[in-house]
Amino acid sequence: MKNDGGPAFPWGGEIRGGMSLRDFFAGMALQGICANSCGEQLEPWDWVWSDLAMYSYRAADAMLAEREKE
């Protein structure tokens, strides 16, 4: 099982389900990718969404790995 970073928004130390930190990081990465489209001149209908999701989770995994170093 991949490190998901735990809950993104824990409440009072309790884990009540919801989004993991990995999902939150991936969502933020996807938002940045879509807003910038990495300098490519692609229209949204040209995007391959499964590729964007894959890159977003790769970015999230890299952020979690870097976080472990501290």
mmCIF file as Biopython writes it, N, C-alpha, C and O atoms, coordinates in Angstrom:
data_model
#
loop_
_atom_site.group_PDB
_atom_site.id
_atom_site.type_symbol
_atom_site.label_atom_id
_atom_site.label_alt_id
_atom_site.label_comp_id
_atom_site.label_asym_id
_atom_site.label_entity_id
_atom_site.label_seq_id
_atom_site.pdbx_PDB_ins_code
_atom_site.Cartn_x
_atom_site.Cartn_y
_atom_site.Cartn_z
_atom_site.occupancy
_atom_site.B_iso_or_equiv
_atom_site.auth_seq_id
_atom_site.auth_asym_id
_atom_site.pdbx_PDB_model_num
ATOM 1   N N  . MET A ? 1  ? 0.852   -1.196 0.000   1.0 0.0 1  A 1 
ATOM 2   C CA . MET A ? 1  ? 0.000   0.000  0.000   1.0 0.0 1  A 1 
ATOM 3   C C  . MET A ? 1  ? 0.886   1.244  0.000   1.0 0.0 1  A 1 
ATOM 4   O O  . MET A ? 1  ? 1.850   1.331  0.761   1.0 0.0 1  A 1 
ATOM 5   N N  . LYS A ? 2  ? 0.554   2.192  -0.852  1.0 0.0 2  A 1 
ATOM 6   C CA . LYS A ? 2  ? 1.304   3.434  -0.942  1.0 0.0 2  A 1 
ATOM 7   C C  . LYS A ? 2  ? 1.086   4.288  0.289   1.0 0.0 2  A 1 
ATOM 8   O O  . LYS A ? 2  ? 0.037   4.240  0.931   1.0 0.0 2  A 1 
ATOM 9   N N  . ASN A ? 3  ? 2.110   5.073  0.603   1.0 0.0 3  A 1 
ATOM 10  C CA . ASN A ? 3  ? 1.983   6.059  1.667   1.0 0.0 3  A 1 
ATOM 11  C C  . ASN A ? 3  ? 0.991   7.117  1.200   1.0 0.0 3  A 1 
ATOM 12  O O  . ASN A ? 3  ? 1.236   7.801  0.206   1.0 0.0 3  A 1 
ATOM 13  N N  . ASP A ? 4  ? -0.118  7.256  1.905   1.0 0.0 4  A 1 
ATOM 14  C CA . ASP A ? 4  ? -1.107  8.265  1.509   1.0 0.0 4  A 1 
ATOM 15  C C  . ASP A ? 4  ? -0.993  9.527  2.345   1.0 0.0 4  A 1 
ATOM 16  O O  . ASP A ? 4  ? -1.772  10.461 2.157   1.0 0.0 4  A 1 
ATOM 17  N N  . GLY A ? 5  ? -0.033  9.575  3.268   1.0 0.0 5  A 1 
ATOM 18  C CA . GLY A ? 5  ? 0.185   10.766 4.066   1.0 0.0 5  A 1 
ATOM 19  C C  . GLY A ? 5  ? -0.794  10.956 5.197   1.0 0.0 5  A 1 
ATOM 20  O O  . GLY A ? 5  ? -0.696  11.938 5.933   1.0 0.0 5  A 1 
ATOM 21  N N  . GLY A ? 6  ? -1.734  10.048 5.359   1.0 0.0 6  A 1 
ATOM 22  C CA . GLY A ? 6  ? -2.744  10.193 6.403   1.0 0.0 6  A 1 
ATOM 23  C C  . GLY A ? 6  ? -3.841  11.132 5.952   1.0 0.0 6  A 1 
ATOM 24  O O  . GLY A ? 6  ? -3.889  11.520 4.784   1.0 0.0 6  A 1 
ATOM 25  N N  . PRO A ? 7  ? -4.721  11.499 6.865   1.0 0.0 7  A 1 
ATOM 26  C CA . PRO A ? 7  ? -5.843  12.369 6.479   1.0 0.0 7  A 1 
ATOM 27  C C  . PRO A ? 7  ? -5.365  13.781 6.142   1.0 0.0 7  A 1 
ATOM 28  O O  . PRO A ? 7  ? -4.459  14.311 6.786   1.0 0.0 7  A 1 
ATOM 29  N N  . ALA A ? 8  ? -5.974  14.372 5.144   1.0 0.0 8  A 1 
ATOM 30  C CA . ALA A ? 8  ? -5.609  15.729 4.732   1.0 0.0 8  A 1 
ATOM 31  C C  . ALA A ? 8  ? -6.086  16.764 5.740   1.0 0.0 8  A 1 
ATOM 32  O O  . ALA A ? 8  ? -5.419  17.775 5.959   1.0 0.0 8  A 1 
ATOM 33  N N  . PHE A ? 9  ? -7.211  16.519 6.341   1.0 0.0 9  A 1 
ATOM 34  C CA . PHE A ? 9  ? -7.799  17.487 7.261   1.0 0.0 9  A 1 
ATOM 35  C C  . PHE A ? 9  ? -8.275  16.792 8.537   1.0 0.0 9  A 1 
ATOM 36  O O  . PHE A ? 9  ? -9.480  16.669 8.760   1.0 0.0 9  A 1 
ATOM 37  N N  . PRO A ? 10 ? -7.337  16.333 9.381   1.0 0.0 10 A 1 
ATOM 38  C CA . PRO A ? 10 ? -7.765  15.662 10.617  1.0 0.0 10 A 1 
ATOM 39  C C  . PRO A ? 10 ? -8.499  16.642 11.521  1.0 0.0 10 A 1 
ATOM 40  O O  . PRO A ? 10 ? -8.236  17.845 11.503  1.0 0.0 10 A 1 
ATOM 41  N N  . TRP A ? 11 ? -9.394  16.122 12.288  1.0 0.0 11 A 1 
ATOM 42  C CA . TRP A ? 11 ? -10.202 16.954 13.169  1.0 0.0 11 A 1 
ATOM 43  C C  . TRP A ? 11 ? -9.966  16.527 14.609  1.0 0.0 11 A 1 
ATOM 44  O O  . TRP A ? 11 ? -10.390 15.448 15.021  1.0 0.0 11 A 1 
ATOM 45  N N  . GLY A ? 12 ? -9.296  17.367 15.364  1.0 0.0 12 A 1 
ATOM 46  C CA . GLY A ? 12 ? -9.077  17.096 16.780  1.0 0.0 12 A 1 
ATOM 47  C C  . GLY A ? 12 ? -8.356  15.782 17.049  1.0 0.0 12 A 1 
ATOM 48  O O  . GLY A ? 12 ? -8.609  15.133 18.064  1.0 0.0 12 A 1 
ATOM 49  N N  . GLY A ? 13 ? -7.461  15.386 16.149  1.0 0.0 13 A 1 
ATOM 50  C CA . GLY A ? 13 ? -6.719  14.162 16.342  1.0 0.0 13 A 1 
ATOM 51  C C  . GLY A ? 13 ? -7.471  12.904 15.952  1.0 0.0 13 A 1 
ATOM 52  O O  . GLY A ? 13 ? -6.903  11.812 15.965  1.0 0.0 13 A 1 
ATOM 53  N N  . GLU A ? 14 ? -8.737  13.041 15.608  1.0 0.0 14 A 1 
ATOM 54  C CA . GLU A ? 14 ? -9.530  11.879 15.204  1.0 0.0 14 A 1 
ATOM 55  C C  . GLU A ? 14 ? -9.469  11.711 13.695  1.0 0.0 14 A 1 
ATOM 56  O O  . GLU A ? 14 ? -9.434  12.688 12.947  1.0 0.0 14 A 1 
ATOM 57  N N  . ILE A ? 15 ? -9.456  10.475 13.265  1.0 0.0 15 A 1 
ATOM 58  C CA . ILE A ? 15 ? -9.511  10.194 11.837  1.0 0.0 15 A 1 
ATOM 59  C C  . ILE A ? 15 ? -10.938 9.786  11.514  1.0 0.0 15 A 1 
ATOM 60  O O  . ILE A ? 15 ? -11.437 8.776  12.011  1.0 0.0 15 A 1 
ATOM 61  N N  . ARG A ? 16 ? -11.580 10.572 10.685  1.0 0.0 16 A 1 
ATOM 62  C CA . ARG A ? 16 ? -12.983 10.321 10.352  1.0 0.0 16 A 1 
ATOM 63  C C  . ARG A ? 16 ? -13.174 9.984  8.880   1.0 0.0 16 A 1 
ATOM 64  O O  . ARG A ? 16 ? -14.268 10.149 8.340   1.0 0.0 16 A 1 
ATOM 65  N N  . GLY A ? 17 ? -12.128 9.519  8.241   1.0 0.0 17 A 1 
ATOM 66  C CA . GLY A ? 17 ? -12.247 9.231  6.817   1.0 0.0 17 A 1 
ATOM 67  C C  . GLY A ? 17 ? -12.032 10.469 5.990   1.0 0.0 17 A 1 
ATOM 68  O O  . GLY A ? 17 ? -11.484 11.461 6.471   1.0 0.0 17 A 1 
ATOM 69  N N  . GLY A ? 18 ? -12.450 10.416 4.779   1.0 0.0 18 A 1 
ATOM 70  C CA . GLY A ? 18 ? -12.300 11.554 3.891   1.0 0.0 18 A 1 
ATOM 71  C C  . GLY A ? 18 ? -11.051 11.446 3.045   1.0 0.0 18 A 1 
ATOM 72  O O  . GLY A ? 18 ? -10.506 10.358 2.860   1.0 0.0 18 A 1 
ATOM 73  N N  . MET A ? 19 ? -10.616 12.540 2.550   1.0 0.0 19 A 1 
ATOM 74  C CA . MET A ? 19 ? -9.517  12.620 1.607   1.0 0.0 19 A 1 
ATOM 75  C C  . MET A ? 19 ? -8.177  12.444 2.305   1.0 0.0 19 A 1 
ATOM 76  O O  . MET A ? 19 ? -7.952  12.960 3.399   1.0 0.0 19 A 1 
ATOM 77  N N  . SER A ? 20 ? -7.290  11.698 1.641   1.0 0.0 20 A 1 
ATOM 78  C CA . SER A ? 20 ? -5.931  11.550 2.174   1.0 0.0 20 A 1 
ATOM 79  C C  . SER A ? 20 ? -5.099  12.753 1.729   1.0 0.0 20 A 1 
ATOM 80  O O  . SER A ? 20 ? -5.475  13.493 0.820   1.0 0.0 20 A 1 
ATOM 81  N N  . LEU A ? 21 ? -3.969  12.921 2.390   1.0 0.0 21 A 1 
ATOM 82  C CA . LEU A ? 21 ? -3.060  13.989 2.005   1.0 0.0 21 A 1 
ATOM 83  C C  . LEU A ? 21 ? -2.548  13.754 0.584   1.0 0.0 21 A 1 
ATOM 84  O O  . LEU A ? 21 ? -2.346  14.712 -0.162  1.0 0.0 21 A 1 
ATOM 85  N N  . ARG A ? 22 ? -2.337  12.492 0.199   1.0 0.0 22 A 1 
ATOM 86  C CA . ARG A ? 22 ? -1.915  12.167 -1.165  1.0 0.0 22 A 1 
ATOM 87  C C  . ARG A ? 22 ? -2.959  12.624 -2.179  1.0 0.0 22 A 1 
ATOM 88  O O  . ARG A ? 22 ? -2.614  13.203 -3.209  1.0 0.0 22 A 1 
ATOM 89  N N  . ASP A ? 23 ? -4.238  12.366 -1.892  1.0 0.0 23 A 1 
ATOM 90  C CA . ASP A ? 23 ? -5.308  12.816 -2.791  1.0 0.0 23 A 1 
ATOM 91  C C  . ASP A ? 23 ? -5.345  14.339 -2.874  1.0 0.0 23 A 1 
ATOM 92  O O  . ASP A ? 23 ? -5.540  14.900 -3.952  1.0 0.0 23 A 1 
ATOM 93  N N  . PHE A ? 24 ? -5.159  15.002 -1.743  1.0 0.0 24 A 1 
ATOM 94  C CA . PHE A ? 24 ? -5.171  16.468 -1.725  1.0 0.0 24 A 1 
ATOM 95  C C  . PHE A ? 24 ? -4.023  17.011 -2.570  1.0 0.0 24 A 1 
ATOM 96  O O  . PHE A ? 24 ? -4.224  17.901 -3.397  1.0 0.0 24 A 1 
ATOM 97  N N  . PHE A ? 25 ? -2.802  16.467 -2.360  1.0 0.0 25 A 1 
ATOM 98  C CA . PHE A ? 25 ? -1.656  16.910 -3.155  1.0 0.0 25 A 1 
ATOM 99  C C  . PHE A ? 25 ? -1.895  16.665 -4.640  1.0 0.0 25 A 1 
ATOM 100 O O  . PHE A ? 25 ? -1.585  17.527 -5.462  1.0 0.0 25 A 1 
ATOM 101 N N  . ALA A ? 26 ? -2.443  15.502 -4.998  1.0 0.0 26 A 1 
ATOM 102 C CA . ALA A ? 26 ? -2.705  15.186 -6.404  1.0 0.0 26 A 1 
ATOM 103 C C  . ALA A ? 26 ? -3.725  16.156 -6.987  1.0 0.0 26 A 1 
ATOM 104 O O  . ALA A ? 26 ? -3.576  16.602 -8.125  1.0 0.0 26 A 1 
ATOM 105 N N  . GLY A ? 27 ? -4.743  16.481 -6.231  1.0 0.0 27 A 1 
ATOM 106 C CA . GLY A ? 27 ? -5.749  17.435 -6.700  1.0 0.0 27 A 1 
ATOM 107 C C  . GLY A ? 27 ? -5.164  18.814 -6.937  1.0 0.0 27 A 1 
ATOM 108 O O  . GLY A ? 27 ? -5.504  19.485 -7.912  1.0 0.0 27 A 1 
ATOM 109 N N  . MET A ? 28 ? -4.278  19.235 -6.036  1.0 0.0 28 A 1 
ATOM 110 C CA . MET A ? 28 ? -3.643  20.539 -6.215  1.0 0.0 28 A 1 
ATOM 111 C C  . MET A ? 28 ? -2.699  20.522 -7.421  1.0 0.0 28 A 1 
ATOM 112 O O  . MET A ? 28 ? -2.624  21.495 -8.171  1.0 0.0 28 A 1 
ATOM 113 N N  . ALA A ? 29 ? -1.979  19.406 -7.602  1.0 0.0 29 A 1 
ATOM 114 C CA . ALA A ? 29 ? -1.105  19.283 -8.773  1.0 0.0 29 A 1 
ATOM 115 C C  . ALA A ? 29 ? -1.927  19.311 -10.058 1.0 0.0 29 A 1 
ATOM 116 O O  . ALA A ? 29 ? -1.543  19.975 -11.021 1.0 0.0 29 A 1 
ATOM 117 N N  . LEU A ? 30 ? -3.047  18.601 -10.083 1.0 0.0 30 A 1 
ATOM 118 C CA . LEU A ? 30 ? -3.911  18.585 -11.260 1.0 0.0 30 A 1 
ATOM 119 C C  . LEU A ? 30 ? -4.434  19.980 -11.572 1.0 0.0 30 A 1 
ATOM 120 O O  . LEU A ? 30 ? -4.517  20.378 -12.734 1.0 0.0 30 A 1 
ATOM 121 N N  . GLN A ? 31 ? -4.781  20.709 -10.540 1.0 0.0 31 A 1 
ATOM 122 C CA . GLN A ? 31 ? -5.258  22.078 -10.733 1.0 0.0 31 A 1 
ATOM 123 C C  . GLN A ? 31 ? -4.175  22.920 -11.400 1.0 0.0 31 A 1 
ATOM 124 O O  . GLN A ? 31 ? -4.455  23.677 -12.330 1.0 0.0 31 A 1 
ATOM 125 N N  . GLY A ? 32 ? -2.945  22.787 -10.927 1.0 0.0 32 A 1 
ATOM 126 C CA . GLY A ? 32 ? -1.841  23.536 -11.527 1.0 0.0 32 A 1 
ATOM 127 C C  . GLY A ? 32 ? -1.564  23.120 -12.958 1.0 0.0 32 A 1 
ATOM 128 O O  . GLY A ? 32 ? -1.320  23.966 -13.818 1.0 0.0 32 A 1 
ATOM 129 N N  . ILE A ? 33 ? -1.600  21.819 -13.218 1.0 0.0 33 A 1 
ATOM 130 C CA . ILE A ? 33 ? -1.367  21.313 -14.570 1.0 0.0 33 A 1 
ATOM 131 C C  . ILE A ? 33 ? -2.428  21.856 -15.523 1.0 0.0 33 A 1 
ATOM 132 O O  . ILE A ? 33 ? -2.109  22.307 -16.623 1.0 0.0 33 A 1 
ATOM 133 N N  . CYS A ? 34 ? -3.671  21.812 -15.102 1.0 0.0 34 A 1 
ATOM 134 C CA . CYS A ? 34 ? -4.765  22.281 -15.966 1.0 0.0 34 A 1 
ATOM 135 C C  . CYS A ? 34 ? -4.709  23.789 -16.177 1.0 0.0 34 A 1 
ATOM 136 O O  . CYS A ? 34 ? -5.025  24.276 -17.263 1.0 0.0 34 A 1 
ATOM 137 N N  . ALA A ? 35 ? -4.313  24.524 -15.156 1.0 0.0 35 A 1 
ATOM 138 C CA . ALA A ? 35 ? -4.248  25.978 -15.279 1.0 0.0 35 A 1 
ATOM 139 C C  . ALA A ? 35 ? -3.095  26.404 -16.188 1.0 0.0 35 A 1 
ATOM 140 O O  . ALA A ? 35 ? -3.194  27.399 -16.905 1.0 0.0 35 A 1 
ATOM 141 N N  . ASN A ? 36 ? -2.007  25.645 -16.152 1.0 0.0 36 A 1 
ATOM 142 C CA . ASN A ? 36 ? -0.802  26.020 -16.888 1.0 0.0 36 A 1 
ATOM 143 C C  . ASN A ? 36 ? -0.628  25.223 -18.171 1.0 0.0 36 A 1 
ATOM 144 O O  . ASN A ? 36 ? -0.009  25.713 -19.115 1.0 0.0 36 A 1 
ATOM 145 N N  . SER A ? 37 ? -1.141  24.044 -18.226 1.0 0.0 37 A 1 
ATOM 146 C CA . SER A ? 37 ? -0.974  23.053 -19.296 1.0 0.0 37 A 1 
ATOM 147 C C  . SER A ? 37 ? 0.483   22.895 -19.704 1.0 0.0 37 A 1 
ATOM 148 O O  . SER A ? 37 ? 0.797   22.598 -20.856 1.0 0.0 37 A 1 
ATOM 149 N N  . CYS A ? 38 ? 1.377   23.103 -18.719 1.0 0.0 38 A 1 
ATOM 150 C CA . CYS A ? 38 ? 2.822   22.852 -18.869 1.0 0.0 38 A 1 
ATOM 151 C C  . CYS A ? 38 ? 3.417   23.514 -20.104 1.0 0.0 38 A 1 
ATOM 152 O O  . CYS A ? 38 ? 4.329   22.967 -20.724 1.0 0.0 38 A 1 
ATOM 153 N N  . GLY A ? 39 ? 2.915   24.665 -20.457 1.0 0.0 39 A 1 
ATOM 154 C CA . GLY A ? 39 ? 3.456   25.397 -21.591 1.0 0.0 39 A 1 
ATOM 155 C C  . GLY A ? 39 ? 2.999   24.880 -22.940 1.0 0.0 39 A 1 
ATOM 156 O O  . GLY A ? 39 ? 3.335   25.462 -23.971 1.0 0.0 39 A 1 
ATOM 157 N N  . GLU A ? 40 ? 2.237   23.795 -22.949 1.0 0.0 40 A 1 
ATOM 158 C CA . GLU A ? 40 ? 1.762   23.244 -24.213 1.0 0.0 40 A 1 
ATOM 159 C C  . GLU A ? 40 ? 0.508   23.987 -24.651 1.0 0.0 40 A 1 
ATOM 160 O O  . GLU A ? 40 ? -0.270  24.463 -23.825 1.0 0.0 40 A 1 
ATOM 161 N N  . GLN A ? 41 ? 0.330   24.078 -25.941 1.0 0.0 41 A 1 
ATOM 162 C CA . GLN A ? 41 ? -0.861  24.731 -26.488 1.0 0.0 41 A 1 
ATOM 163 C C  . GLN A ? 41 ? -1.939  23.690 -26.733 1.0 0.0 41 A 1 
ATOM 164 O O  . GLN A ? 41 ? -2.309  23.426 -27.876 1.0 0.0 41 A 1 
ATOM 165 N N  . LEU A ? 42 ? -2.435  23.108 -25.668 1.0 0.0 42 A 1 
ATOM 166 C CA . LEU A ? 42 ? -3.460  22.076 -25.777 1.0 0.0 42 A 1 
ATOM 167 C C  . LEU A ? 42 ? -4.785  22.608 -25.270 1.0 0.0 42 A 1 
ATOM 168 O O  . LEU A ? 42 ? -4.848  23.295 -24.250 1.0 0.0 42 A 1 
ATOM 169 N N  . GLU A ? 43 ? -5.810  22.290 -25.975 1.0 0.0 43 A 1 
ATOM 170 C CA . GLU A ? 43 ? -7.155  22.617 -25.520 1.0 0.0 43 A 1 
ATOM 171 C C  . GLU A ? 43 ? -7.622  21.503 -24.587 1.0 0.0 43 A 1 
ATOM 172 O O  . GLU A ? 43 ? -7.158  20.371 -24.722 1.0 0.0 43 A 1 
ATOM 173 N N  . PRO A ? 44 ? -8.522  21.785 -23.648 1.0 0.0 44 A 1 
ATOM 174 C CA . PRO A ? 44 ? -8.986  20.749 -22.723 1.0 0.0 44 A 1 
ATOM 175 C C  . PRO A ? 44 ? -9.507  19.497 -23.404 1.0 0.0 44 A 1 
ATOM 176 O O  . PRO A ? 44 ? -9.358  18.407 -22.853 1.0 0.0 44 A 1 
ATOM 177 N N  . TRP A ? 45 ? -10.110 19.606 -24.574 1.0 0.0 45 A 1 
ATOM 178 C CA . TRP A ? 45 ? -10.638 18.417 -25.237 1.0 0.0 45 A 1 
ATOM 179 C C  . TRP A ? 45 ? -9.514  17.550 -25.818 1.0 0.0 45 A 1 
ATOM 180 O O  . TRP A ? 45 ? -9.760  16.406 -26.200 1.0 0.0 45 A 1 
ATOM 181 N N  . ASP A ? 46 ? -8.280  18.082 -25.891 1.0 0.0 46 A 1 
ATOM 182 C CA . ASP A ? 46 ? -7.134  17.306 -26.365 1.0 0.0 46 A 1 
ATOM 183 C C  . ASP A ? 46 ? -6.428  16.553 -25.233 1.0 0.0 46 A 1 
ATOM 184 O O  . ASP A ? 46 ? -5.602  15.676 -25.489 1.0 0.0 46 A 1 
ATOM 185 N N  . TRP A ? 47 ? -6.747  16.889 -24.009 1.0 0.0 47 A 1 
ATOM 186 C CA . TRP A ? 47 ? -6.060  16.282 -22.873 1.0 0.0 47 A 1 
ATOM 187 C C  . TRP A ? 47 ? -6.458  14.814 -22.729 1.0 0.0 47 A 1 
ATOM 188 O O  . TRP A ? 47 ? -7.601  14.441 -22.991 1.0 0.0 47 A 1 
ATOM 189 N N  . VAL A ? 48 ? -5.519  14.003 -22.318 1.0 0.0 48 A 1 
ATOM 190 C CA . VAL A ? 48 ? -5.795  12.619 -21.975 1.0 0.0 48 A 1 
ATOM 191 C C  . VAL A ? 48 ? -5.876  12.596 -20.449 1.0 0.0 48 A 1 
ATOM 192 O O  . VAL A ? 48 ? -4.858  12.638 -19.757 1.0 0.0 48 A 1 
ATOM 193 N N  . TRP A ? 49 ? -7.087  12.528 -19.948 1.0 0.0 49 A 1 
ATOM 194 C CA . TRP A ? 49 ? -7.310  12.704 -18.510 1.0 0.0 49 A 1 
ATOM 195 C C  . TRP A ? 49 ? -6.615  11.650 -17.670 1.0 0.0 49 A 1 
ATOM 196 O O  . TRP A ? 49 ? -6.162  11.947 -16.564 1.0 0.0 49 A 1 
ATOM 197 N N  . SER A ? 50 ? -6.519  10.428 -18.168 1.0 0.0 50 A 1 
ATOM 198 C CA . SER A ? 50 ? -5.825  9.395  -17.398 1.0 0.0 50 A 1 
ATOM 199 C C  . SER A ? 50 ? -4.345  9.735  -17.254 1.0 0.0 50 A 1 
ATOM 200 O O  . SER A ? 50 ? -3.740  9.435  -16.225 1.0 0.0 50 A 1 
ATOM 201 N N  . ASP A ? 51 ? -3.758  10.357 -18.274 1.0 0.0 51 A 1 
ATOM 202 C CA . ASP A ? 51 ? -2.354  10.786 -18.166 1.0 0.0 51 A 1 
ATOM 203 C C  . ASP A ? 51 ? -2.209  11.919 -17.157 1.0 0.0 51 A 1 
ATOM 204 O O  . ASP A ? 51 ? -1.269  11.933 -16.361 1.0 0.0 51 A 1 
ATOM 205 N N  . LEU A ? 52 ? -3.138  12.863 -17.192 1.0 0.0 52 A 1 
ATOM 206 C CA . LEU A ? 52 ? -3.076  13.963 -16.231 1.0 0.0 52 A 1 
ATOM 207 C C  . LEU A ? 52 ? -3.208  13.457 -14.800 1.0 0.0 52 A 1 
ATOM 208 O O  . LEU A ? 52 ? -2.523  13.940 -13.900 1.0 0.0 52 A 1 
ATOM 209 N N  . ALA A ? 53 ? -4.086  12.489 -14.595 1.0 0.0 53 A 1 
ATOM 210 C CA . ALA A ? 53 ? -4.241  11.900 -13.265 1.0 0.0 53 A 1 
ATOM 211 C C  . ALA A ? 53 ? -2.955  11.195 -12.840 1.0 0.0 53 A 1 
ATOM 212 O O  . ALA A ? 53 ? -2.526  11.324 -11.693 1.0 0.0 53 A 1 
ATOM 213 N N  . MET A ? 54 ? -2.342  10.456 -13.753 1.0 0.0 54 A 1 
ATOM 214 C CA . MET A ? 54 ? -1.104  9.748  -13.445 1.0 0.0 54 A 1 
ATOM 215 C C  . MET A ? 54 ? -0.010  10.742 -13.039 1.0 0.0 54 A 1 
ATOM 216 O O  . MET A ? 54 ? 0.665   10.533 -12.031 1.0 0.0 54 A 1 
ATOM 217 N N  . TYR A ? 55 ? 0.171   11.807 -13.804 1.0 0.0 55 A 1 
ATOM 218 C CA . TYR A ? 55 ? 1.188   12.797 -13.480 1.0 0.0 55 A 1 
ATOM 219 C C  . TYR A ? 55 ? 0.885   13.499 -12.165 1.0 0.0 55 A 1 
ATOM 220 O O  . TYR A ? 55 ? 1.799   13.821 -11.406 1.0 0.0 55 A 1 
ATOM 221 N N  . SER A ? 56 ? -0.381  13.736 -11.895 1.0 0.0 56 A 1 
ATOM 222 C CA . SER A ? 56 ? -0.765  14.391 -10.646 1.0 0.0 56 A 1 
ATOM 223 C C  . SER A ? 56 ? -0.405  13.529 -9.442  1.0 0.0 56 A 1 
ATOM 224 O O  . SER A ? 56 ? 0.109   14.032 -8.443  1.0 0.0 56 A 1 
ATOM 225 N N  . TYR A ? 57 ? -0.675  12.231 -9.540  1.0 0.0 57 A 1 
ATOM 226 C CA . TYR A ? 57 ? -0.323  11.345 -8.426  1.0 0.0 57 A 1 
ATOM 227 C C  . TYR A ? 57 ? 1.180   11.134 -8.331  1.0 0.0 57 A 1 
ATOM 228 O O  . TYR A ? 57 ? 1.693   10.916 -7.234  1.0 0.0 57 A 1 
ATOM 229 N N  . ARG A ? 58 ? 1.899   11.192 -9.440  1.0 0.0 58 A 1 
ATOM 230 C CA . ARG A ? 58 ? 3.362   11.134 -9.374  1.0 0.0 58 A 1 
ATOM 231 C C  . ARG A ? 58 ? 3.893   12.343 -8.615  1.0 0.0 58 A 1 
ATOM 232 O O  . ARG A ? 58 ? 4.801   12.216 -7.793  1.0 0.0 58 A 1 
ATOM 233 N N  . ALA A ? 59 ? 3.331   13.502 -8.888  1.0 0.0 59 A 1 
ATOM 234 C CA . ALA A ? 59 ? 3.739   14.713 -8.174  1.0 0.0 59 A 1 
ATOM 235 C C  . ALA A ? 59 ? 3.411   14.583 -6.687  1.0 0.0 59 A 1 
ATOM 236 O O  . ALA A ? 59 ? 4.221   14.952 -5.836  1.0 0.0 59 A 1 
ATOM 237 N N  . ALA A ? 60 ? 2.236   14.062 -6.375  1.0 0.0 60 A 1 
ATOM 238 C CA . ALA A ? 60 ? 1.840   13.879 -4.978  1.0 0.0 60 A 1 
ATOM 239 C C  . ALA A ? 60 ? 2.786   12.912 -4.269  1.0 0.0 60 A 1 
ATOM 240 O O  . ALA A ? 60 ? 3.182   13.158 -3.130  1.0 0.0 60 A 1 
ATOM 241 N N  . ASP A ? 61 ? 3.149   11.822 -4.930  1.0 0.0 61 A 1 
ATOM 242 C CA . ASP A ? 61 ? 4.068   10.856 -4.332  1.0 0.0 61 A 1 
ATOM 243 C C  . ASP A ? 61 ? 5.434   11.490 -4.079  1.0 0.0 61 A 1 
ATOM 244 O O  . ASP A ? 61 ? 6.069   11.220 -3.059  1.0 0.0 61 A 1 
ATOM 245 N N  . ALA A ? 62 ? 5.883   12.334 -5.011  1.0 0.0 62 A 1 
ATOM 246 C CA . ALA A ? 62 ? 7.160   13.028 -4.830  1.0 0.0 62 A 1 
ATOM 247 C C  . ALA A ? 62 ? 7.092   13.993 -3.644  1.0 0.0 62 A 1 
ATOM 248 O O  . ALA A ? 62 ? 8.050   14.110 -2.880  1.0 0.0 62 A 1 
ATOM 249 N N  . MET A ? 63 ? 5.965   14.679 -3.493  1.0 0.0 63 A 1 
ATOM 250 C CA . MET A ? 63 ? 5.812   15.594 -2.355  1.0 0.0 63 A 1 
ATOM 251 C C  . MET A ? 63 ? 5.818   14.828 -1.040  1.0 0.0 63 A 1 
ATOM 252 O O  . MET A ? 63 ? 6.432   15.269 -0.069  1.0 0.0 63 A 1 
ATOM 253 N N  . LEU A ? 64 ? 5.145   13.691 -0.999  1.0 0.0 64 A 1 
ATOM 254 C CA . LEU A ? 64 ? 5.125   12.877 0.227   1.0 0.0 64 A 1 
ATOM 255 C C  . LEU A ? 64 ? 6.519   12.328 0.532   1.0 0.0 64 A 1 
ATOM 256 O O  . LEU A ? 64 ? 6.927   12.287 1.693   1.0 0.0 64 A 1 
ATOM 257 N N  . ALA A ? 65 ? 7.248   11.910 -0.496  1.0 0.0 65 A 1 
ATOM 258 C CA . ALA A ? 65 ? 8.607   11.383 -0.289  1.0 0.0 65 A 1 
ATOM 259 C C  . ALA A ? 65 ? 9.521   12.481 0.237   1.0 0.0 65 A 1 
ATOM 260 O O  . ALA A ? 65 ? 10.333  12.243 1.130   1.0 0.0 65 A 1 
ATOM 261 N N  . GLU A ? 66 ? 9.392   13.666 -0.310  1.0 0.0 66 A 1 
ATOM 262 C CA . GLU A ? 66 ? 10.222  14.788 0.163   1.0 0.0 66 A 1 
ATOM 263 C C  . GLU A ? 66 ? 9.864   15.147 1.600   1.0 0.0 66 A 1 
ATOM 264 O O  . GLU A ? 66 ? 10.737  15.492 2.396   1.0 0.0 66 A 1 
ATOM 265 N N  . ARG A ? 67 ? 8.611   15.066 1.919   1.0 0.0 67 A 1 
ATOM 266 C CA . ARG A ? 67 ? 8.135   15.353 3.272   1.0 0.0 67 A 1 
ATOM 267 C C  . ARG A ? 67 ? 8.718   14.386 4.287   1.0 0.0 67 A 1 
ATOM 268 O O  . ARG A ? 67 ? 8.974   14.763 5.430   1.0 0.0 67 A 1 
ATOM 269 N N  . GLU A ? 68 ? 8.933   13.119 3.872   1.0 0.0 68 A 1 
ATOM 270 C CA . GLU A ? 68 ? 9.509   12.101 4.752   1.0 0.0 68 A 1 
ATOM 271 C C  . GLU A ? 68 ? 10.969  12.409 5.098   1.0 0.0 68 A 1 
ATOM 272 O O  . GLU A ? 68 ? 11.454  11.968 6.140   1.0 0.0 68 A 1 
ATOM 273 N N  . LYS A ? 69 ? 11.667  13.143 4.259   1.0 0.0 69 A 1 
ATOM 274 C CA . LYS A ? 69 ? 13.092  13.444 4.473   1.0 0.0 69 A 1 
ATOM 275 C C  . LYS A ? 69 ? 13.320  14.376 5.650   1.0 0.0 69 A 1 
ATOM 276 O O  . LYS A ? 69 ? 14.385  14.347 6.267   1.0 0.0 69 A 1 
ATOM 277 N N  . GLU A ? 70 ? 12.343  15.193 5.964   1.0 0.0 70 A 1 
ATOM 278 C CA . GLU A ? 70 ? 12.523  16.189 7.030   1.0 0.0 70 A 1 
ATOM 279 C C  . GLU A ? 70 ? 12.426  15.596 8.406   1.0 0.0 70 A 1 
ATOM 280 O O  . GLU A ? 70 ? 12.556  16.314 9.398   1.0 0.0 70 A 1 
#
